[in-house]
Amino acid sequence: MKLMLVEDSLGWKRAMVRPLAPASGSRIYEISGPAAWTALVARYPLDVSLAKRHDWWRTTGVDGSWLIPDWSAVAADYDGVHLTVSGYLTTAGRYLPVGQSGTVFAGWNPDETYWLNDVLRPGTVPSEWHSNESQPPAWLGAATRR
């Protein structure tokens, strides 16, 4: 485990990293490509046409109704949704048909998991990190601190 950066830091010089892991038996939906995303949208459709039509029409050139998964409905069956790197590379930003509607996979990062239920538990032992105050700052673990 390594601390690489702190986004929008308030000048912090110390940090504690506390790894988390999903509880045994957690139900994770894997988005490995366009078919997995459109299957999720088709199973748990939420019409977001009023909110997304303008942006997604400008991005894709497609004029129609737009869907995303209804995350509260997904949470009844899955604890988290994980996007693989391959899923990101093959799915992000594309128009994908779902029945008579469409969807665009947007707003995620590769290898990211959105947790929908409280299934994360403490993992390994926490580690302490200190900034070396260089520009940009580098974070050093307690074992590597000079």
N, C-alpha and C positions, 0 to 999 in steps of 0.2 A: 504494500500500500504506500502510495507516495502522494504528497500534496504538491501540486504543480503551481497553482495560482489561486488567488482569492479575488473573485470578481467584485468590483465596486467596493474595495476595501476602505475602511475608515481609518487607515493607518495602523492597522493591527500589526503587532510584532510577534505574537504567539498564537498558535492554533492547536486544537485538540481534534484529531481525526478519530471518529468512532464508526468503524465498519458495521454495516448491517447486512443481514442475510434473510431471505424469505423462510418462513417456518416450513417445516417438513409437511408435505401434502398440499402446498400452495398450488393453486390452479392458474397456470400462465398460458395465455394465448400468444402464439408466435406469428408475427408478421414476417414472412420470408419472401414475399413477392406480391405482385398485384392480385393474384387469385385469393390469397389469404386476406388481404385488405378488403376486397369487394365482397367476400363471403361474410366478413364481420359486419360490414355496412348493410348487406342484404338481410342478415339475421336480426340486427338491432337498428333499423333505420330511424333516423331523425332528420326531418326536413329543415335545412338551414338556408333555403333559397333566399329569403329576405336578407339574411346577414352576409351571405357569401357570393350571391349571383354576380355582383359588379366585379369583384376581384377575380373570381374564377373565370368569368366570361372574358375579361381582359387578358388573363393568363393563357387560356386554352382556345379562345375563339368560339366556344360552344355556348349557345343560348338555351337554357333549359332549367329544370329543377335540380337541386343539389342536395345530397345526403352525406351525413357522417354517422358514425355509430352513436347511439344513445348510451353514453357512458354509464349512467345509473342503471340501465337495463343490463349492460355487459357485466357490471359488478355483481349481479345476482348469480352469474355463472362462472366468472373468472376473477381472480384476485389481482392480476396484473396483466398488462399487454406489453410484450417485448418486441422490439424492432431489430431484426438482424441487420448486419452491414449489407448483405446481399439484398435484403428487402428494401433498404433505403435506396440503394443504387438503382434498383429496377422499378421502384414505385413512386418515389418522391416527385411531385410537381406535374405528374401526368394526368390527363383526363382519363377516367376509367368509368365505363358504363355499368350501371346497376339497374337492371330492368329498364324502365322508361326514363330513369333519372341518371345522374352522374355523380362522381365524387372525385376529389383531388386529395391526395395524401400530402399534407403540409404541416409544418410546425414541429417536426420531430428531428432528433439527431440520430445518427447511426449507433446501434447497440444501446439504445435507450429503452428503459422500462417505465411505463406509467403504472403506478400502484393505485389500485382502485379500492382496496380494502386494507385494513390494518393487520398485515401479516409479517411485517419486518421485525426481526429480533436482533439483539446485539450479536455481532459476529465475533471476530478475534479481538484481542486486547487493544484498547485505544492507544494511539501513538501521539506524542507531542512533537510539534514542529515550531521552528523559530525562523524569522526572516533574517537574511544576512544584510538587509538594508541597502543592497545594491540597486541599480536601476537598469532593467526591471528587477524587482526583488526575486531572489531565489529562496526557496524554502528548504531548510535543512532539518532532517530528523535528529532526535536526541543523540543517536549513535554517530551521526556524521557532523555534528556541530563543532565548529572550531573555536 
